[in-house]
Amino acid sequence: MRGNRFSLCIGLLGMLWMISLQADPLQTWVMQDTAGKTHKLSGYRGQWLVVNYWAPWCPPCLEEMPELVAFYDEQRLKNVMVLGVAVQYKTEKSVTDFAEDMLISYPIIMGSTQKKPLPQPEVLPTTYIYKPDGQLYKVKRGPVSKRWLEQLLKEAASGAESSGINNVSAKSR
């Protein structure tokens, strides 16, 4: 009986920890990009923040990059920021070379070189979208498109989206 209670407590603590990571993984992060600039969630108050996890070996990640670049280039002066978090890469140089080759204009953060390691999503690519008040608005597993992101912001502006975190799979693209 005592062992069952202990196992139940450990299981519940583990579940709460996983939920906290999935619910809002950026709340306490301070991240540094490849140019040395520091980024933290509170620094983007008043802006939409799109945080995209990707890996150089991931075909769907590579497929969405031109879409993210086009979205960022068009929206960056309209209170929208995009951050790319590279994970599961060989070297930092391989990522920076890749970002240059792909003409990525938004900041790239090296996920595994942060002082506090960043939790990695279960699926790549995964994109976290934060509202201007800093609250997590949506989690999208699978590639995103410029059109999908624009529609998401349009729906949010019109109040069509319900409050709270919305999880979206790749099928809803």
N, C-alpha and C positions, 0 to 999 in steps of 0.2 A: 504494500500500500504506500509506504513512504517513498519507494523508488518511483512509483507511478506519479506521485505528486511532483517530485523533483523533475521528472521527465516532462511533465505537463508545463511546469514553470519555465523550463529551458526552452521548450517548444514555443510557448507564448512570447517569451522575450525575443526569440529569433524572428518570429513572425512580425512583431512590432518593429524591430529593427529594419527588416526588409521593406515593410510598408512605409516607414519614414524615408528610406532611400528612394523608393519609387515615387512617393507623393511629392517630394520637393527636394531633389538632390542638390540644387544650387544654392539654397538658402544660406549656407555658411561658407561657401567656397570663395576663395580668393585665388584667381587663376592668372598665370602669366603667359602671354602669347610669345610667338617665336621672335617678335621684334623687341621683346623685353617689357612691353606695356602690361600693367596689372589691370585685371578686370574683376569686378565683384558685382553681384546682383544689385546691391543698393546703388551702385553707380549708374544704373540704367533706369532709375525711377523716372516715370514720365514717358518712357519709350517701350515699345514692344521689343521683346528680346527672343530671338530664335537661336537655340543652342542645338547644334547638329553634331551627333557622334558618328564618326566614320572611320574606315580603315583603308589603307592603300590597296589591299588585296581583295576588297569587297566590290564586286561588279555593280550591285544596286547603288552603292555609295558613289561610285564613279559616274553612274548614269545621272544621278541627281545634282551633281556639282555644277554643271553649267546652268541649271535651273536656279540653284541657290545664288550663284554669282549674278545672274540677270535680276533676280528678285532684290538682292542687296543693292546692286548698282542703281536700280530704279527707286528703291524705298529709303535709302540711307539718309536722305535729307528730309524724310517725312516721319521722323521719330520711330524708326525701326533699326535695330542692330542685329546682325547675324554673327555668331561665333561658331567656328568649327573646332571640334575637339577630336584630335587624331588619337586613335587607340590601336593597339596591336600592330605596331610598326617595327621595322628592323632598327633604324637609326633616326635621330632627329634630322640629320642632313637629308636622308631619303625623303622625309616628309616635306621639308622646305623646298627641295628640288622639285618634288611632285607638285606642290602648291604653285610654284613659279611656272612650271610647264602647263598647268591647267588654268593659269591666269586667275587664280583665286584672289579676289580683291578684299575679302573680309578677313579679320584676324583668325589665325590658326593657333590653337592651344595644344600643347603636347600633354595628353592625358596622364601619361605615366611619369612625367618629370616634375609634377607639382609637389610642393612641400607636404601637402596632405593629399594622398592618392585619391583620385576621383573614382567613384564607383562606376563600373561599366554596365551599360544596359545589356539585357539578354539578347537583343536582336540588333543587328546593324543593317542599315542605318537606323538610328532612333533620333527623333527631334523633339525637344522640349520647347514649348512656346509659353512665354511669360507675359502677363498683362502689364500695362504701364504702372500698376500699383505694386508690382513685384510678385504677385500671386501666380502660381502655375495654372495655366489656362488649358493646355492640351498637351498630350503626349502622342506622337505619331510614330508608330513602328513601321519601318519600310520607307521607301523613297518618297520624297515630297516633290511637288512641281511648283513652279512660279505661280501658275494659275490657282492651284490648291491653296497656297499661302495667301494670295491676294483675296480669294473668296473667303477664307477664314477671317481675315481682318475686316472685310466688308460685312460679314455676318456679325462679327463681334461689335462693330460700330453701330449696326442697326439693332442690336439687342436680341438678335434671333437665336443666339446660342444661350443655353441655360447656364447658370452659374455652377462653379465647381470644376473639378478636373475631368476632362473628357479624354478617354483613350481611344485611339483610332488605329485600326490595323491597315496594312498595305492595301487591302481590298477596297477600302473606301476612297482611294485616291481618285 
